[in-house]
Amino acid sequence: MITRIREVRRAKKMTLQDVADRCDPPTTPQTIGRLETGTRTVSVGWLNRIARALGVEAADLVKLPDREDIPVAAILEHDGAHAPRREGVVIPPQTEAGLVAMTVAAGVGDYRGGDEIWLSRLAPDRFGQALNKDVLIPRPAGRYLFGRLIGRDDGKLHVLPLGSGHRQLVVTDPPWAAVAVKLIRSF
């Protein structure tokens, strides 16, 4: 099996030590290096463990004949675009369970018309994971509130709508909230 562990790890800007520490249970950077280079056989168990450590799906770590890699041609830095020091690839967005999407018709805050925002649904007991992030919250009569979650207490979510001049809004006991996880923008 041909793996892409090294490419994905580098695309995520993680070291061998970072991945080894995030494995459950933790392992050594040498082991991750051996799995990357093929000196040690990658089992399905290892593939799943490393995928969780990298925050990707196990399928993202395997070279598939029907999926084209997207090579990194340049890296944009403060002084302009430069050729990468070594070959790299980016990971195309993958769908996962619990995602919802929102399309942007008119620009507001950091978002532009035509953007797609992918959000991951959270149950009420996980709302704390979305603090200081952009969230979508359902409201009565088919309405929604989208803004920055700035506080949470006793079943109340404090949300600052995007754009200037808006006041904080409070939503009581929403059934779910969704936190923005990916921005898809076409030019």
C-alpha positions in Angstrom: 0.0 0.0 0.0 1.4 3.4 -1.0 0.7 6.0 1.7 0.7 9.8 1.7 1.4 10.1 5.5 4.4 12.4 4.9 2.7 14.6 2.4 -0.3 15.1 4.7 1.8 15.6 7.7 3.8 18.3 5.9 0.6 19.9 4.5 -0.6 20.2 8.1 2.7 21.7 9.2 3.3 19.0 11.8 6.6 17.4 12.8 7.1 13.6 13.4 7.0 14.4 17.1 3.7 16.3 16.8 2.1 13.3 15.2 3.6 10.8 17.6 2.4 12.8 20.6 -1.2 13.1 19.2 -1.5 9.3 18.5 -3.6 7.5 21.0 -1.7 5.9 22.7 1.3 8.1 22.0 4.2 6.6 20.1 7.7 7.7 19.0 8.7 10.0 16.1 10.9 7.2 14.8 7.9 4.9 14.5 6.0 7.5 12.5 9.0 8.0 10.3 9.3 4.3 9.6 5.6 4.2 8.7 6.0 7.2 6.4 9.0 5.8 4.5 7.6 2.2 4.3 10.4 0.6 6.3 7.6 -0.5 8.6 4.3 -1.9 7.2 1.3 0.3 7.8 -1.6 -1.7 9.1 -5.2 -0.5 9.1 -5.0 0.1 12.8 -1.9 2.4 12.3 -3.5 4.2 9.4 -6.6 5.0 11.6 -4.4 6.1 14.5 -2.3 8.4 12.4 -5.4 9.8 10.6 -6.9 10.7 13.9 -3.7 12.3 15.0 -3.5 14.4 11.8 -7.2 15.2 11.9 -8.0 13.6 8.5 -9.8 10.6 7.2 -7.8 7.4 6.8 -8.5 7.5 3.1 -6.6 10.8 2.9 -3.5 8.9 3.8 -3.6 6.4 0.9 -2.8 7.0 -2.7 -5.9 6.2 -4.7 -5.7 5.8 -8.5 -9.0 7.8 -9.1 -8.0 10.8 -6.9 -5.6 13.3 -8.3 -3.2 15.0 -5.9 -3.0 18.8 -6.0 0.7 19.7 -6.0 1.9 22.8 -4.2 3.5 25.0 -6.9 4.4 28.0 -4.7 4.3 29.3 -1.2 3.1 32.9 -0.6 5.1 34.7 2.1 5.4 38.3 3.3 7.9 39.0 0.5 6.1 37.3 -2.4 5.6 33.9 -3.9 8.4 31.4 -3.7 9.0 27.8 -5.0 8.6 25.2 -2.2 11.9 23.8 -0.8 10.5 20.3 -1.3 7.5 18.8 -3.2 4.2 18.9 -1.4 0.5 18.4 -1.9 -2.6 19.9 -0.4 -5.5 17.9 0.8 -8.8 18.5 -1.1 -11.8 19.2 1.2 -13.6 16.0 2.3 -17.1 15.8 3.6 -17.7 14.2 7.0 -20.8 13.3 9.1 -22.5 16.2 10.8 -21.5 18.9 8.3 -23.9 21.6 7.1 -23.2 24.3 4.6 -24.1 28.0 4.3 -23.7 30.0 1.1 -22.9 33.7 1.2 -25.0 35.8 -1.1 -23.7 39.2 0.0 -20.4 40.0 1.7 -20.4 40.5 5.5 -17.4 40.5 7.9 -14.6 38.4 6.4 -16.9 36.6 4.1 -17.6 37.5 0.4 -20.5 36.9 -1.9 -20.1 33.4 -3.5 -18.3 31.9 -0.5 -19.4 28.6 0.9 -18.9 28.0 4.6 -18.8 24.5 5.9 -19.9 24.0 9.5 -19.8 21.1 11.9 -22.9 20.6 14.0 -22.5 20.5 17.8 -24.8 19.2 20.4 -25.5 21.5 23.4 -22.9 19.8 25.6 -20.2 20.7 23.1 -21.0 24.4 22.6 -17.9 25.3 24.6 -15.7 24.1 21.7 -17.0 26.9 19.5 -16.1 29.8 21.8 -14.5 32.7 19.8 -15.4 31.0 16.6 -18.1 31.8 13.9 -21.3 29.8 14.5 -24.6 29.2 12.9 -27.5 28.9 15.4 -31.1 27.9 14.5 -33.9 30.3 15.6 -37.7 29.9 15.5 -39.7 30.1 12.3 -36.9 28.9 10.0 -34.5 31.8 10.9 -30.8 31.5 11.8 -28.2 33.6 13.6 -24.6 33.7 12.3 -21.9 35.4 14.2 -19.0 35.0 16.7 -19.8 33.0 19.8 -18.3 35.2 22.6 -19.9 33.7 25.7 -22.0 30.9 27.1 -23.7 30.5 30.4 -26.7 28.6 31.8 -28.0 27.5 28.4 -27.6 30.9 26.9 -25.2 31.6 24.0 -23.9 35.2 23.5 -23.3 35.9 19.8 -21.8 39.0 18.2 -23.2 39.3 14.6 -20.6 39.9 11.9 -20.1 43.4 10.5 -19.8 46.7 12.3 -22.3 48.3 14.6 -24.2 45.2 15.6 -25.0 44.5 19.2 -24.6 41.2 21.0 -27.6 38.8 20.8 -28.5 36.1 23.3 -30.0 32.8 22.2 -31.5 30.5 24.9 -31.3 26.7 24.7 -30.8 26.2 21.0 -31.1 22.5 19.9 -27.7 22.7 18.1 -25.1 25.1 16.8 -22.7 24.6 14.0 -19.1 26.0 14.1 -17.4 27.1 10.9 -14.6 24.7 9.9 -13.9 25.4 6.2 -14.2 28.3 3.9 -14.5 27.5 0.2 -13.9 30.5 -2.0 -13.8 30.7 -5.8 -12.2 33.5 -7.7 
